[in-house]
Amino acid sequence: MKLKYRPGWIPLLLLLMIGCSPVEKINTDVLEPAGMTFPDEIYRVGYLIGEPRIMINTRENQVPEVDGRQQMWTGMMDVASTSPRFNTRALMKIEPSRDTIAYDTLTWSQVKHYTDSLNLDALAVFHRFAMTDSLDLELIYDYGIANYYFVYQVEADIYWRIYDPDKREVFSEQQYKEQFVWESVSTDKREATMRLIGLNRAFRQSSYWAGYDIGQRMFPYWVQESRTYFARGNRLFRDARKHVGDNQWQKAIDLWKKAFKNDSQELAFRAAFNIAFACEMMGEMDLAIEWINRALDIYSYKKAREYKKVLLERQDKLEDIEQQMPI
């Protein structure tokens, strides 16, 4: 079944008064585009993930007892579960018979075997999943007292390809490298060492957040941003504020349009700015840019210039999201 989606906003309104300022702030969730695009016909995807190759350089005779593959998968699915692109039930983790699958030995017949036997449209193969740790020590002097400053990090090095068996093509090929860092400091070296994060916890967190980052490369994802609007001006602004609190954007716009015709240029500027804001909340980016331009025609305030830049960036991102969503 195809997903039907119109990119826009899910407002989570949190009105925060800023002293006696006429401006109020709203926190809202916005959809960010993924770092790649799945073809429209791809709905069921299998993920062939081997156990990570772990290299411990910092602790003798210790091996982390962590299911890195499951942790990475959990991070990816935490992104996918809120993304409108896929139903997570159509995303499947596949456990290979060996740790990794070299990209130069995987044949199209093998890809086809996986996709046909599991009823998949595509196969994502993680050809490399490596985790390596390191530990650095630095002496920092504070008022003549030596502090032992440890920096412990785990580096993730992951490479994957996504195969389309019907077209016999790789439509995405990416590499992910990231360092996850923890710090510990004390005037006593032994105490600083004892404060270091445990091996299991470090690799568990690293695997999870690597998966989370990869999820954001694969699926459009939500982030929280803030916007401001003018809640005060005259009676029309006060009445519109109530509609903002109820997500009644068109009703608020109707009141601000009346205020826009006011003889006061300041009130007209505020009204145009607010209409741009409301249009953005409704996903009407062209109208939002049109109204912020009207505001700038009245006053070229820094606030309006900065908001126009935000709107233009959002417009570009929404175009990317449109391409990433099946029709």
Phi, psi and omega per residue, in radians:
M1 nan 2.330 -3.106
K2 -1.436 2.553 3.095
L3 -1.497 2.392 3.039
K4 -1.907 2.269 -2.987
Y5 -2.649 2.418 3.004
R6 -2.103 2.027 -3.058
P7 -1.072 2.429 3.132
G8 -2.991 -2.485 -3.027
W9 -2.245 2.597 2.929
I10 -1.994 1.669 -3.053
P11 -1.231 2.308 2.973
L12 -2.015 1.643 -2.941
L13 -1.394 2.218 3.052
L14 -2.362 1.702 -3.061
L15 -1.440 2.108 -3.100
L16 -2.059 2.015 3.100
M17 -1.250 2.338 3.126
I18 -1.888 1.376 -3.124
G19 1.027 -2.338 3.107
C20 -1.687 0.255 -3.123
S21 -1.167 2.573 3.057
P22 -1.284 -0.086 -3.047
V23 -1.685 2.445 3.005
E24 -2.166 2.701 -3.088
K25 -1.909 2.510 3.068
I26 -2.226 2.303 3.001
N27 -1.653 2.359 -3.082
T28 -2.538 2.600 3.075
D29 -1.519 2.299 3.112
V30 -2.154 2.569 -3.108
L31 -1.561 2.182 3.111
E32 -1.761 2.500 3.114
P33 -1.243 2.653 3.066
A34 -1.303 2.976 3.115
G35 -1.471 0.009 3.135
M36 -2.632 2.976 -3.139
T37 -2.227 2.162 2.996
F38 -1.394 2.456 3.025
P39 -0.997 2.600 -3.065
D40 -0.988 -0.578 -3.044
E41 -1.416 -0.037 -3.121
I42 -1.577 2.035 3.128
Y43 -2.204 -0.484 3.141
R44 -2.048 2.120 -3.047
V45 -2.250 2.316 3.029
G46 -1.762 2.514 -3.121
Y47 -2.082 1.921 -3.123
L48 -1.614 1.818 -3.013
I49 -2.151 2.165 3.066
G50 -1.591 2.961 3.051
E51 -1.155 2.479 -3.136
P52 -1.179 2.551 2.984
R53 -1.492 2.001 -3.026
I54 -1.883 2.258 3.085
M55 -2.061 2.044 3.137
I56 -1.760 2.071 3.139
N57 -1.901 -0.088 -2.917
T58 -1.988 -0.335 -3.038
R59 -2.362 2.075 -3.041
E60 -1.218 2.415 3.038
N61 0.991 0.554 3.098
Q62 -2.153 2.420 3.083
V63 -2.297 2.266 -3.130
P64 -1.179 2.361 3.086
E65 -1.669 1.351 -3.050
V66 -2.404 2.364 3.016
D67 -1.497 1.483 -3.067
G68 -1.078 -0.601 3.128
R69 -1.102 -0.787 -3.136
Q70 -1.187 -0.674 3.122
Q71 -1.115 -0.746 3.117
M72 -1.133 -0.737 3.111
W73 -1.063 -0.719 3.119
T74 -1.076 -0.749 3.099
G75 -1.076 -0.758 3.118
M76 -1.092 -0.762 -3.094
M77 -1.272 -0.437 3.055
D78 -1.141 -0.528 3.031
V79 -1.356 -0.823 -3.070
A80 -1.094 -0.549 -3.054
S81 -1.149 -0.425 3.123
T82 -1.874 -0.008 -3.137
S83 -1.481 2.461 3.134
P84 -1.403 -0.053 -3.025
R85 -1.311 -0.727 -3.043
F86 -2.239 2.617 2.840
N87 -1.462 2.149 -3.040
T88 -1.068 -0.378 3.093
R89 -1.196 -0.270 3.107
A90 -1.632 0.048 3.106
L91 -1.907 2.212 -2.974
M92 -2.205 2.284 3.027
K93 -1.513 2.240 -3.131
I94 -1.995 2.309 -3.138
E95 -1.719 2.039 -3.132
P96 -1.322 2.918 -3.125
S97 -1.451 -0.205 3.073
R98 -2.400 2.968 -2.970
D99 -1.028 -0.845 -3.129
T100 -2.403 2.805 3.091
I101 -2.085 2.037 -3.108
A102 -1.183 2.382 -3.076
Y103 -1.116 -0.452 -3.084
D104 -1.545 0.023 3.109
T105 -2.010 -0.130 3.137
L106 -1.399 2.121 -3.109
T107 -1.708 2.828 3.115
W108 -1.157 -0.505 3.086
S109 -1.162 -0.628 3.071
Q110 -1.177 -0.746 3.096
V111 -1.031 -0.818 -3.125
K112 -1.091 -0.622 3.116
H113 -1.077 -0.815 3.126
Y114 -1.093 -0.880 -3.034
T115 -1.181 -0.692 3.140
D116 -1.214 -0.749 -3.076
S117 -1.224 -0.451 -3.108
L118 -1.923 0.120 3.118
N119 1.000 0.930 -3.103
L120 -1.916 2.693 3.069
D121 -1.612 -0.425 -3.106
A122 -2.702 2.821 -3.127
L123 -2.263 2.105 3.050
A124 -1.701 2.124 -3.084
V125 -2.020 2.133 3.089
F126 -1.588 1.718 -3.047
H127 -1.347 -0.439 3.098
R128 -2.418 2.300 3.098
F129 -2.521 1.615 -3.049
A130 -2.129 2.456 3.118
M131 -2.276 2.210 -3.099
T132 -2.314 2.382 3.141
D133 -1.891 2.845 3.099
S134 -2.692 2.795 -3.105
L135 -2.498 2.208 3.116
D136 -2.058 2.513 3.113
L137 -2.159 2.342 3.108
E138 -2.358 2.429 3.054
L139 -1.595 2.149 3.121
I140 -2.039 2.219 -3.119
Y141 -1.741 2.200 3.131
D142 -2.186 1.907 -3.059
Y143 0.963 0.712 3.081
G144 1.417 -0.013 -3.138
I145 -1.764 2.260 -3.117
A146 -1.395 2.289 3.053
N147 -2.017 2.331 3.093
Y148 -1.545 2.025 -3.042
Y149 -1.998 1.909 3.138
F150 -1.730 2.410 3.002
V151 -2.137 1.951 -3.140
Y152 -1.860 2.342 3.141
Q153 -2.475 2.651 3.041
V154 -2.089 2.183 3.128
E155 -1.774 2.232 3.064
A156 -1.755 2.324 3.108
D157 -2.282 1.866 -2.999
I158 -2.284 2.367 3.140
Y159 -2.344 2.340 -3.132
W160 -2.517 2.779 3.029
R161 -2.267 2.633 3.062
I162 -2.094 2.142 -3.000
Y163 -1.827 2.343 2.988
D164 -1.785 1.892 -3.032
P165 -1.220 -0.534 -3.097
D166 -1.275 -0.746 3.127
K167 -1.515 -0.163 -3.104
R168 0.919 0.926 3.120
E169 -2.481 2.656 3.015
V170 -1.643 1.940 -3.073
F171 -1.676 -0.044 3.018
S172 -2.672 2.371 3.125
E173 -2.518 2.030 -3.033
Q174 -2.470 2.715 3.053
Q175 -2.159 2.444 -3.135
Y176 -2.166 2.195 3.036
K177 -2.304 2.289 3.135
E178 -2.672 2.614 3.090
Q179 -1.992 2.245 3.111
F180 -1.862 2.180 -2.887
V181 -2.108 2.416 3.002
W182 -2.267 2.610 -3.095
E183 -2.179 2.705 3.079
S184 -2.608 2.392 -3.109
V185 -2.525 2.489 3.082
S186 -2.909 2.761 3.052
T187 -1.310 -0.266 3.105
D188 -1.876 2.164 -3.062
K189 -1.078 -0.730 -3.124
R190 -1.118 -0.716 -3.139
E191 -1.163 -0.712 3.104
A192 -1.079 -0.662 3.114
T193 -1.157 -0.725 -3.123
M194 -1.154 -0.444 -3.120
R195 -1.417 -0.139 3.128
L196 -1.076 2.565 3.108
I197 -1.062 2.513 3.116
G198 -1.178 2.656 -3.078
L199 -1.047 -0.805 -3.115
N200 -1.085 -0.788 -3.111
R201 -1.137 -0.709 -3.124
A202 -1.084 -0.808 -3.104
F203 -1.319 -0.510 3.066
R204 -1.143 -0.841 3.139
Q205 -1.152 -0.724 -3.137
S206 -1.078 -0.767 3.141
S207 -1.128 -0.738 -3.126
Y208 -1.108 -0.868 -3.058
W209 -1.252 -0.480 3.002
A210 -1.105 -0.773 3.099
G211 -1.113 -0.666 3.129
Y212 -1.107 -0.789 3.108
D213 -1.079 -0.746 3.133
I214 -1.127 -0.659 3.074
G215 -1.007 -0.678 3.131
Q216 -1.265 -0.347 3.017
R217 -1.357 -0.501 -3.042
M218 -1.644 -0.567 -2.993
F219 -2.198 2.430 2.958
P220 -0.976 2.458 -2.989
Y221 -2.429 2.757 -3.099
W222 -1.649 2.440 2.992
V223 -2.330 2.747 3.120
Q224 -1.714 2.281 3.064
E225 -2.259 2.964 3.129
S226 -2.099 2.600 3.043
R227 -2.314 2.716 3.077
T228 -2.134 2.680 3.052
Y229 -2.574 2.920 -3.120
F230 -1.576 1.943 -3.113
A231 -1.572 -0.260 -3.086
R232 -2.143 2.670 3.090
G233 3.057 -1.162 3.010
N234 -2.614 -2.868 -3.088
R235 -1.054 -0.642 3.138
L236 -1.066 -0.695 3.113
F237 -1.180 -0.694 3.135
R238 -1.132 -0.717 3.125
D239 -1.198 -0.668 -3.140
A240 -1.129 -0.570 -3.133
R241 -1.011 -0.631 3.127
K242 -1.144 -0.677 3.130
H243 -1.203 -0.595 3.068
V244 -1.061 -0.750 3.140
G245 -1.095 -0.430 -3.141
D246 -1.766 0.136 -3.091
N247 1.082 0.452 3.101
Q248 -1.602 1.330 -2.966
W249 -1.181 -0.707 -3.109
Q250 -1.149 -0.667 3.104
K251 -1.125 -0.686 3.095
A252 -1.138 -0.719 3.132
I253 -1.069 -0.721 -3.134
D254 -1.040 -0.694 3.121
L255 -1.238 -0.710 -3.130
W256 -1.188 -0.542 3.080
K257 -1.127 -0.621 3.056
K258 -1.148 -0.714 3.127
A259 -1.176 -0.507 -3.137
F260 -1.098 -0.478 -3.133
K261 -1.468 0.047 -3.132
N262 -1.152 2.622 3.124
D263 -1.177 -0.377 3.140
S264 -1.336 2.121 3.109
Q265 -1.140 -0.607 3.133
E266 -1.097 -0.776 3.130
L267 -1.192 -0.638 3.101
A268 -1.126 -0.707 3.092
F269 -1.070 -0.827 -3.137
R270 -1.070 -0.722 -3.127
A271 -1.121 -0.775 3.131
A272 -1.113 -0.712 3.108
F273 -1.059 -0.801 -3.104
N274 -1.149 -0.655 3.125
I275 -1.134 -0.673 3.056
A276 -1.040 -0.773 3.119
F277 -1.050 -0.824 -3.115
A278 -1.148 -0.672 3.102
C279 -1.091 -0.675 3.087
E280 -1.102 -0.736 3.124
M281 -1.061 -0.525 -3.130
M282 -1.526 -0.060 -3.124
G283 1.440 0.194 3.141
E284 -1.651 1.412 -2.990
M285 -1.245 -0.633 3.132
D286 -1.091 -0.767 3.111
L287 -1.161 -0.649 3.121
A288 -1.058 -0.775 -3.137
I289 -1.193 -0.639 3.097
E290 -1.065 -0.742 -3.092
W291 -1.337 -0.568 3.088
I292 -1.210 -0.520 3.050
N293 -1.165 -0.632 3.081
R294 -1.131 -0.697 3.102
A295 -1.091 -0.735 -3.136
L296 -1.187 -0.486 3.072
D297 -1.154 -0.443 3.127
I298 -1.491 -0.947 3.113
Y299 -2.423 2.292 3.102
S300 -1.576 1.040 3.141
Y301 -1.252 2.605 3.115
K302 -1.020 -0.691 -3.125
K303 -1.016 -0.742 -3.131
A304 -1.268 -0.662 3.107
R305 -1.087 -0.739 3.135
E306 -1.160 -0.667 -3.138
Y307 -1.187 -0.639 3.092
K308 -1.070 -0.699 3.101
K309 -1.067 -0.729 3.103
V310 -1.081 -0.773 -3.117
L311 -1.107 -0.728 3.124
L312 -1.118 -0.685 3.098
E313 -1.147 -0.722 3.119
R314 -1.119 -0.687 3.129
Q315 -1.052 -0.762 3.114
D316 -1.100 -0.727 -3.124
K317 -1.171 -0.689 3.135
L318 -1.148 -0.551 3.051
E319 -1.139 -0.694 3.071
D320 -1.118 -0.729 -3.131
I321 -1.119 -0.690 3.098
E322 -0.985 -0.700 -3.134
Q323 -1.247 -0.456 -3.085
Q324 -1.536 -0.154 -3.132
M325 -1.806 2.316 3.103
P326 -1.137 2.569 3.140
I327 -1.341 nan nan
